[in-house]
Amino acid sequence: SPASPVRQTHPRPPTFQHLQPRSILGDSTPWAGAATATVTVGTAAFSQILARAMSGRTRRAGLQTGYATAALGAVLAALGAEQANLWVFLAGLFLYGAGQASNLLSRYAATDLAPADQRARSMGRILCASTFGAVFGPVLVVPAQELGERIGWSTYTGPWAAAAVFLAAACLNVSLTLRPDPLEVLRARGSHAGTGGPVAGFAPTIRAMATSPDTRLAIA
């Protein structure tokens, strides 16, 4: 379907999610920041859900759930973009936040089996890999957008459809390669680290952070 005049006036920057509310409601809408806010809220909510799943079940199960949920969210976001339905689009972005939560939690899974003196290096490798994704991922936005327009989709549908494909691939990659699961290995060794023991609540966590000089320095 042809793009609307509002859509045609927008540039095509790598960061595009905030443009969809404007393309639906107009450039002067106060909802322009709703997309970014929704992804942030979704990331925060799913960080809690997935962290408990990864602690109580397996690291693989938690990451699979996160990436699969994010893939579903990207499909919903694409559907909302195609139909110019803001609420469907935002619902998709909330689920899409599970992908960011999975990315953040994956670095801790990488340190499960690392020796104590290698944990920082193991986490650094994950951070380095995610940096490549953050740099090169946006490069694919414009080609995905142009491909979607050639298919007949509206302006911002293609990038979300591409995001769904990549997130599904991430889910499949975790399913096939994260074996043996680090948590299962820890349980087999009889280690109590990360094996689903009592999880500290929010208030004790904040108190522990407040009493840690290193944490205070990092926040400052």
C-alpha positions in Angstrom: 0.0 0.0 0.0 1.3 3.5 -0.8 2.9 5.4 2.1 0.9 8.3 3.5 2.1 11.9 2.9 3.1 12.1 6.6 5.3 9.0 6.3 6.9 10.3 3.1 8.1 13.5 4.9 10.1 11.6 7.5 13.8 10.9 7.1 15.1 7.4 7.5 17.5 7.4 10.5 18.8 4.2 12.1 16.7 5.0 15.2 13.2 4.8 13.8 10.8 3.5 16.5 9.9 6.9 17.7 8.8 7.9 14.2 5.9 5.5 14.1 3.6 7.4 16.6 4.3 10.6 14.6 3.4 8.8 11.3 0.1 7.7 12.8 -0.9 10.8 14.8 1.0 13.6 13.0 4.3 15.4 13.7 2.8 17.5 16.5 1.6 14.6 18.6 2.8 14.5 22.3 3.0 10.7 22.0 6.2 10.8 20.0 8.2 9.5 22.9 5.7 6.7 23.8 7.6 4.1 21.7 10.9 4.5 23.5 9.2 4.6 26.9 7.2 1.5 26.1 10.4 -0.5 25.2 12.1 0.7 28.4 9.1 -0.4 30.5 9.0 -3.7 28.7 12.7 -4.3 29.3 12.4 -3.6 33.0 9.4 -5.8 33.4 10.9 -8.8 31.5 14.2 -8.4 33.2 12.5 -9.5 36.4 10.5 -12.2 34.8 13.3 -13.7 32.8 15.8 -13.4 35.7 13.6 -15.6 37.8 13.1 -18.1 35.0 16.8 -18.3 34.4 17.5 -18.8 38.1 14.7 -21.3 38.8 14.7 -23.3 35.5 17.7 -23.0 33.1 19.6 -20.2 31.5 18.5 -21.6 28.1 14.8 -21.6 28.9 14.9 -18.0 30.1 16.8 -16.7 27.1 14.6 -18.7 24.7 11.5 -17.2 26.3 12.9 -13.7 26.1 13.9 -13.9 22.4 10.7 -15.7 21.4 8.6 -13.1 23.2 10.6 -10.3 21.5 10.1 -11.9 18.1 6.4 -12.0 18.7 6.6 -8.3 19.8 8.3 -7.4 16.6 5.6 -9.1 14.6 2.9 -7.1 16.5 4.9 -3.9 16.0 5.1 -4.6 12.3 1.3 -5.3 12.2 0.7 -2.1 14.1 2.9 -0.1 11.7 1.2 -1.6 8.7 -2.3 -0.9 10.0 -1.4 2.4 11.5 -2.7 1.2 14.9 -0.8 2.8 17.7 -2.0 0.5 20.4 -1.1 -2.6 18.6 2.3 -1.1 17.8 2.9 -0.2 21.5 1.8 -3.6 22.7 4.4 -5.1 20.3 7.1 -2.7 21.7 6.3 -3.8 25.2 6.9 -7.4 24.3 9.9 -6.4 22.2 11.6 -5.2 25.4 12.1 -8.8 26.3 14.8 -9.0 23.7 16.8 -6.2 25.3 16.3 -7.9 28.7 17.6 -11.1 27.3 20.6 -9.3 25.9 21.4 -7.9 29.3 20.9 -11.2 31.1 23.0 -13.2 28.7 26.2 -11.7 30.0 25.6 -13.2 33.4 25.0 -16.7 31.8 28.4 -16.3 30.2 30.1 -16.1 33.6 28.4 -19.1 35.2 31.2 -21.6 34.4 34.1 -19.1 34.1 36.8 -19.4 36.8 36.6 -16.5 39.3 39.6 -14.8 37.7 38.1 -15.0 34.2 34.5 -13.8 34.9 35.2 -10.2 34.0 36.8 -11.3 30.7 33.9 -13.6 29.9 31.4 -10.8 30.5 33.6 -8.5 28.4 33.3 -10.8 25.4 29.5 -10.7 25.6 29.6 -6.9 25.8 32.0 -6.7 22.9 29.7 -8.9 20.8 26.6 -6.8 21.7 28.5 -3.6 20.7 29.0 -5.0 17.2 25.2 -5.6 17.0 24.5 -2.1 18.3 26.7 -0.7 15.6 25.9 -2.8 12.6 22.2 -3.5 13.4 21.0 0.0 12.5 22.8 -0.3 9.1 20.2 -2.9 8.2 17.2 -0.6 8.9 17.2 1.3 5.6 17.6 -1.9 3.4 14.8 -3.6 5.4 12.6 -0.5 5.0 13.2 -0.3 1.2 12.6 -4.1 0.8 9.3 -3.8 2.7 8.2 -0.9 0.5 9.0 -2.9 -2.6 6.8 -5.7 -1.3 4.1 -3.2 -0.8 4.3 -2.6 3.0 4.1 0.8 4.6 7.3 2.7 5.5 8.2 1.3 8.9 6.8 -2.3 8.6 9.9 -3.8 6.9 12.4 -3.1 9.8 10.1 -4.6 12.3 9.6 -7.7 10.2 13.4 -8.0 9.8 13.8 -7.6 13.6 11.3 -10.5 14.1 13.5 -12.7 11.8 16.7 -11.9 13.7 15.1 -12.4 17.1 13.7 -15.8 16.0 17.2 -16.7 14.8 18.6 -15.7 18.2 16.1 -17.9 19.9 17.1 -20.8 17.7 20.8 -20.1 18.3 20.3 -20.3 22.0 18.3 -23.5 21.7 21.0 -25.2 19.7 24.3 -23.9 21.1 23.7 -23.2 24.8 24.3 -26.9 25.6 25.1 -28.0 28.2 23.1 -25.4 30.0 25.4 -23.6 32.5 22.9 -23.9 35.3 22.5 -27.6 34.8 26.3 -28.0 35.0 26.4 -26.0 38.2 23.7 -28.2 39.7 25.5 -31.3 38.7 28.6 -30.0 40.4 26.6 -29.3 43.5 27.3 -25.6 43.3 24.9 -23.3 45.0 25.8 -20.3 42.9 22.9 -19.3 40.6 21.0 -22.6 41.2 17.6 -21.2 42.2 18.2 -20.3 45.8 16.4 -17.5 47.6 16.3 -14.4 45.5 16.9 -11.1 47.3 14.0 -8.7 47.3 14.1 -5.1 45.9 14.7 -3.4 49.3 17.6 -5.7 50.4 19.2 -5.3 47.0 19.1 -1.5 47.3 20.5 -1.6 50.8 23.4 -3.8 49.7 24.1 -1.4 46.9 24.0 1.6 49.2 26.6 0.0 51.5 29.0 -1.0 48.8 31.7 1.6 48.1 32.3 0.3 44.6 28.6 0.6 43.7 28.4 4.1 45.1 31.4 5.0 43.0 29.9 3.5 39.9 26.6 5.4 40.3 28.5 8.7 41.1 
